[in-house]
């Protein structure tokens, strides 16, 4: 019996994507399930193997109610996402619009902004971090900034401190997003811009009627990428805490797994929030 063309095409597609599916199951789904099982147990690693003693939700309760550091780390994480994600994505969009202008040395500037992405993937970046490359202490020591932090409410003072300490990070983490936006801008037919100019459209109208509708779907991609990158960064206090508590005798693998699952759910909440905002934004752009 011959298969229908549609079925054959579906099977071919499934065959090509099967390595990714297998990798996703082996390296993502199975570790997630195993980590969740660990989080419900007190895990002891002995010479005879891993021994687990069921404790239910005790690890989760201890993380949220007993641990003096973790809840505050989660609050700081949410504030960091609220501050840095919009700034990084907006900065990337602005820079991509500027780098898309036909000027001399445009390729050089594009390379400069993407270079940190290459550096961040190697041991050079670890050395830079150890030397304080991601901080801007000079700005934080200015008297004007200190006065602002003293007089502002606690939440706003903390946000200002995050922005100052992460000023370099904003520049550092915008390379991939700029590249994504540039790829989208390259797909826009220049004849559309010419036709809009002939019809008397201003630059502002061209930006919102032609450019922004094309960049709107890419904005969602950049938001997700930025959230995931910032959340899994090696210098994240939560990531460091999970790694440290994993090897502490009084905490162990079960407690660290509970921390990881709470962090995972927090990341999903942030992604869901920004996805909702992005969907509303894309709908408004489409209507306008």
NUVO-942179 format. One record per residue (C-alpha): residue number from 1; residue in three letters; x, y, z. Coordinates in nm, 3 decimals. Layout:
N
NUM, ALA, X, Y, Z
...
//
This chain:
288
1, UNK, 0.000, 0.000, 0.000
2, UNK, 0.147, 0.331, -0.111
3, UNK, 0.151, 0.613, 0.139
4, UNK, -0.004, 0.946, 0.053
5, UNK, 0.232, 1.225, -0.048
6, UNK, 0.140, 1.425, 0.264
7, UNK, 0.217, 1.126, 0.489
8, UNK, 0.550, 1.063, 0.317
9, UNK, 0.648, 1.427, 0.356
10, UNK, 0.550, 1.416, 0.724
11, UNK, 0.760, 1.104, 0.780
12, UNK, 1.057, 1.266, 0.607
13, UNK, 1.024, 1.573, 0.826
14, UNK, 0.996, 1.356, 1.137
15, UNK, 1.308, 1.166, 1.032
16, UNK, 1.508, 1.486, 0.993
17, UNK, 1.391, 1.627, 1.327
18, UNK, 1.426, 1.297, 1.515
19, UNK, 1.787, 1.367, 1.635
20, UNK, 1.661, 1.685, 1.802
21, UNK, 1.363, 1.501, 1.955
22, UNK, 1.592, 1.228, 2.092
23, UNK, 1.834, 1.488, 2.227
24, UNK, 1.548, 1.685, 2.386
25, UNK, 1.417, 1.372, 2.559
26, UNK, 1.759, 1.255, 2.679
27, UNK, 1.911, 1.588, 2.781
28, UNK, 1.601, 1.786, 2.888
29, UNK, 1.289, 1.584, 2.971
30, UNK, 1.459, 1.297, 3.155
31, UNK, 1.682, 1.531, 3.366
32, UNK, 1.374, 1.745, 3.448
33, UNK, 1.179, 1.443, 3.570
34, UNK, 1.476, 1.308, 3.765
35, UNK, 1.544, 1.646, 3.922
36, UNK, 1.180, 1.672, 4.031
37, UNK, 1.205, 1.327, 4.193
38, UNK, 1.522, 1.437, 4.372
39, UNK, 1.345, 1.750, 4.499
40, UNK, 1.086, 1.536, 4.679
41, UNK, 1.353, 1.336, 4.858
42, UNK, 1.651, 1.374, 5.086
43, UNK, 1.929, 1.245, 4.863
44, UNK, 2.238, 1.084, 5.008
45, UNK, 2.529, 0.990, 4.783
46, UNK, 2.713, 0.696, 4.937
47, UNK, 2.978, 0.450, 4.824
48, UNK, 2.704, 0.199, 4.746
49, UNK, 2.511, 0.447, 4.530
50, UNK, 2.243, 0.714, 4.559
51, UNK, 1.994, 0.667, 4.844
52, UNK, 1.670, 0.866, 4.860
53, UNK, 1.439, 0.924, 5.158
54, UNK, 1.099, 1.069, 5.069
55, UNK, 1.028, 1.405, 5.239
56, UNK, 0.749, 1.541, 5.017
57, UNK, 0.746, 1.918, 4.976
58, UNK, 0.981, 1.982, 5.268
59, UNK, 1.266, 2.098, 5.044
60, UNK, 1.036, 2.349, 4.870
61, UNK, 0.905, 2.480, 5.204
62, UNK, 1.257, 2.517, 5.342
63, UNK, 1.368, 2.703, 5.029
64, UNK, 1.082, 2.954, 5.043
65, UNK, 1.017, 2.984, 5.417
66, UNK, 1.337, 2.888, 5.601
67, UNK, 1.620, 2.990, 5.370
68, UNK, 1.708, 3.352, 5.447
69, UNK, 1.873, 3.420, 5.110
70, UNK, 1.674, 3.243, 4.840
71, UNK, 1.344, 3.440, 4.853
72, UNK, 1.538, 3.767, 4.828
73, UNK, 1.737, 3.626, 4.536
74, UNK, 1.409, 3.550, 4.356
75, UNK, 1.285, 3.905, 4.415
76, UNK, 1.613, 4.044, 4.280
77, UNK, 1.583, 3.810, 3.981
78, UNK, 1.236, 3.939, 3.891
79, UNK, 1.355, 4.299, 3.927
80, UNK, 1.657, 4.223, 3.710
81, UNK, 1.437, 4.079, 3.436
82, UNK, 1.198, 4.375, 3.450
83, UNK, 1.489, 4.620, 3.423
84, UNK, 1.734, 4.451, 3.187
85, UNK, 1.519, 4.265, 2.933
86, UNK, 1.335, 4.573, 2.796
87, UNK, 1.655, 4.779, 2.799
88, UNK, 1.866, 4.516, 2.620
89, UNK, 1.599, 4.447, 2.356
90, UNK, 1.529, 4.818, 2.301
91, UNK, 1.901, 4.895, 2.277
92, UNK, 1.946, 4.612, 2.026
93, UNK, 1.658, 4.742, 1.814
94, UNK, 1.795, 5.098, 1.811
95, UNK, 2.147, 4.983, 1.726
96, UNK, 2.022, 4.755, 1.448
97, UNK, 1.832, 5.046, 1.292
98, UNK, 2.148, 5.258, 1.305
99, UNK, 2.372, 4.979, 1.175
100, UNK, 2.130, 4.919, 0.887
101, UNK, 2.201, 5.267, 0.750
102, UNK, 2.441, 5.258, 0.456
103, UNK, 2.756, 5.424, 0.589
104, UNK, 3.126, 5.358, 0.551
105, UNK, 3.260, 5.102, 0.797
106, UNK, 2.917, 4.952, 0.863
107, UNK, 3.055, 4.596, 0.861
108, UNK, 3.323, 4.694, 1.113
109, UNK, 3.065, 4.833, 1.357
110, UNK, 2.853, 4.520, 1.320
111, UNK, 3.156, 4.307, 1.401
112, UNK, 3.237, 4.518, 1.707
113, UNK, 2.890, 4.473, 1.854
114, UNK, 2.887, 4.099, 1.787
115, UNK, 3.243, 4.039, 1.913
116, UNK, 3.143, 4.011, 2.284
117, UNK, 2.923, 3.712, 2.196
118, UNK, 3.229, 3.529, 2.063
119, UNK, 3.442, 3.626, 2.363
120, UNK, 3.169, 3.520, 2.609
121, UNK, 3.182, 3.163, 2.484
122, UNK, 3.542, 3.100, 2.588
123, UNK, 3.774, 3.101, 2.892
124, UNK, 3.868, 3.462, 2.818
125, UNK, 3.527, 3.567, 2.949
126, UNK, 3.583, 3.392, 3.283
127, UNK, 3.904, 3.589, 3.325
128, UNK, 3.722, 3.914, 3.244
129, UNK, 3.454, 3.835, 3.501
130, UNK, 3.714, 3.770, 3.770
131, UNK, 3.857, 4.116, 3.700
132, UNK, 3.515, 4.284, 3.737
133, UNK, 3.454, 4.340, 3.367
134, UNK, 3.075, 4.336, 3.408
135, UNK, 3.064, 4.619, 3.663
136, UNK, 3.090, 4.995, 3.627
137, UNK, 3.207, 5.093, 3.974
138, UNK, 3.312, 5.442, 3.871
139, UNK, 2.954, 5.540, 3.793
140, UNK, 2.826, 5.390, 4.118
141, UNK, 3.074, 5.599, 4.321
142, UNK, 2.952, 5.932, 4.185
143, UNK, 2.807, 6.157, 4.456
144, UNK, 2.496, 6.229, 4.249
145, UNK, 2.419, 5.858, 4.212
146, UNK, 2.475, 5.796, 4.583
147, UNK, 2.236, 6.081, 4.667
148, UNK, 1.969, 5.935, 4.437
149, UNK, 2.000, 5.591, 4.593
150, UNK, 1.974, 5.741, 4.942
151, UNK, 1.659, 5.945, 4.871
152, UNK, 1.472, 5.703, 4.645
153, UNK, 1.238, 5.432, 4.782
154, UNK, 1.403, 5.096, 4.844
155, UNK, 1.265, 4.930, 4.529
156, UNK, 1.367, 5.216, 4.299
157, UNK, 1.706, 5.243, 4.467
158, UNK, 1.764, 4.872, 4.408
159, UNK, 1.658, 4.904, 4.043
160, UNK, 1.897, 5.197, 3.996
161, UNK, 2.176, 4.994, 4.154
162, UNK, 2.105, 4.702, 3.919
163, UNK, 2.112, 4.932, 3.617
164, UNK, 2.443, 5.087, 3.719
165, UNK, 2.610, 4.757, 3.807
166, UNK, 2.481, 4.598, 3.486
167, UNK, 2.549, 4.888, 3.250
168, UNK, 2.829, 4.698, 3.078
169, UNK, 2.613, 4.385, 3.068
170, UNK, 2.353, 4.573, 2.862
171, UNK, 2.617, 4.642, 2.598
172, UNK, 2.765, 4.293, 2.632
173, UNK, 2.441, 4.100, 2.583
174, UNK, 2.296, 4.283, 2.283
175, UNK, 2.508, 4.126, 2.006
176, UNK, 2.282, 3.835, 1.908
177, UNK, 1.969, 4.048, 1.933
178, UNK, 2.122, 4.311, 1.704
179, UNK, 2.208, 4.038, 1.455
180, UNK, 1.851, 3.902, 1.461
181, UNK, 1.704, 4.248, 1.405
182, UNK, 1.950, 4.316, 1.123
183, UNK, 1.846, 3.994, 0.952
184, UNK, 1.484, 4.110, 0.968
185, UNK, 1.567, 4.456, 0.837
186, UNK, 1.755, 4.307, 0.542
187, UNK, 1.438, 4.126, 0.433
188, UNK, 1.237, 4.448, 0.395
189, UNK, 1.204, 4.542, 0.028
190, UNK, 1.359, 4.885, -0.029
191, UNK, 1.089, 4.957, -0.285
192, UNK, 0.841, 4.975, 0.003
193, UNK, 1.040, 5.259, 0.157
194, UNK, 1.063, 5.437, -0.178
195, UNK, 0.688, 5.402, -0.237
196, UNK, 0.613, 5.535, 0.112
197, UNK, 0.838, 5.838, 0.054
198, UNK, 0.667, 5.909, -0.279
199, UNK, 0.330, 5.898, -0.101
200, UNK, 0.457, 6.162, 0.140
201, UNK, 0.509, 5.943, 0.448
202, UNK, 0.740, 6.082, 0.714
203, UNK, 1.028, 5.884, 0.864
204, UNK, 0.823, 5.831, 1.179
205, UNK, 0.533, 5.689, 0.978
206, UNK, 0.768, 5.466, 0.777
207, UNK, 0.917, 5.335, 1.102
208, UNK, 0.580, 5.243, 1.255
209, UNK, 0.397, 5.133, 0.941
210, UNK, 0.672, 4.937, 0.763
211, UNK, 0.967, 4.863, 0.990
212, UNK, 0.800, 4.786, 1.324
213, UNK, 0.550, 4.527, 1.189
214, UNK, 0.847, 4.333, 1.048
215, UNK, 1.046, 4.358, 1.372
216, UNK, 0.753, 4.271, 1.602
217, UNK, 0.783, 3.889, 1.569
218, UNK, 1.161, 3.914, 1.604
219, UNK, 1.117, 4.113, 1.925
220, UNK, 0.947, 3.812, 2.084
221, UNK, 1.240, 3.589, 1.980
222, UNK, 1.490, 3.836, 2.125
223, UNK, 1.295, 3.865, 2.450
224, UNK, 1.298, 3.488, 2.503
225, UNK, 1.667, 3.468, 2.413
226, UNK, 1.755, 3.750, 2.653
227, UNK, 1.558, 3.597, 2.942
228, UNK, 1.716, 3.255, 2.897
229, UNK, 2.067, 3.398, 2.860
230, UNK, 2.043, 3.618, 3.169
231, UNK, 1.878, 3.340, 3.372
232, UNK, 2.142, 3.077, 3.297
233, UNK, 2.444, 3.306, 3.317
234, UNK, 2.731, 3.169, 3.527
235, UNK, 2.742, 3.475, 3.755
236, UNK, 2.372, 3.446, 3.848
237, UNK, 2.347, 3.437, 4.231
238, UNK, 2.074, 3.173, 4.213
239, UNK, 2.280, 2.948, 3.985
240, UNK, 2.576, 2.986, 4.220
241, UNK, 2.361, 2.902, 4.522
242, UNK, 2.223, 2.589, 4.356
243, UNK, 2.576, 2.469, 4.274
244, UNK, 2.704, 2.541, 4.626
245, UNK, 2.407, 2.387, 4.812
246, UNK, 2.430, 2.074, 4.599
247, UNK, 2.755, 1.980, 4.775
248, UNK, 2.673, 2.102, 5.126
249, UNK, 2.612, 1.809, 5.364
250, UNK, 2.318, 1.981, 5.539
251, UNK, 2.152, 2.066, 5.205
252, UNK, 2.239, 1.811, 4.942
253, UNK, 2.114, 1.721, 4.598
254, UNK, 1.747, 1.706, 4.698
255, UNK, 1.742, 2.062, 4.833
256, UNK, 1.942, 2.193, 4.536
257, UNK, 1.693, 2.023, 4.302
258, UNK, 1.406, 2.201, 4.477
259, UNK, 1.589, 2.533, 4.433
260, UNK, 1.639, 2.454, 4.065
261, UNK, 1.272, 2.370, 4.013
262, UNK, 1.156, 2.689, 4.185
263, UNK, 1.397, 2.885, 3.966
264, UNK, 1.269, 2.701, 3.659
265, UNK, 0.910, 2.796, 3.744
266, UNK, 1.019, 3.157, 3.806
267, UNK, 1.177, 3.167, 3.459
268, UNK, 0.854, 3.030, 3.308
269, UNK, 0.656, 3.304, 3.485
270, UNK, 0.888, 3.573, 3.345
271, UNK, 0.868, 3.423, 2.995
272, UNK, 0.488, 3.403, 3.020
273, UNK, 0.463, 3.766, 3.134
274, UNK, 0.681, 3.899, 2.854
275, UNK, 0.506, 3.671, 2.603
276, UNK, 0.172, 3.825, 2.701
277, UNK, 0.311, 4.177, 2.667
278, UNK, 0.470, 4.087, 2.332
279, UNK, 0.142, 3.939, 2.204
280, UNK, -0.049, 4.255, 2.298
281, UNK, 0.220, 4.468, 2.129
282, UNK, 0.212, 4.261, 1.807
283, UNK, -0.168, 4.283, 1.798
284, UNK, -0.155, 4.662, 1.829
285, UNK, 0.109, 4.687, 1.556
286, UNK, -0.100, 4.464, 1.329
287, UNK, -0.415, 4.671, 1.387
288, UNK, -0.238, 5.003, 1.334
//
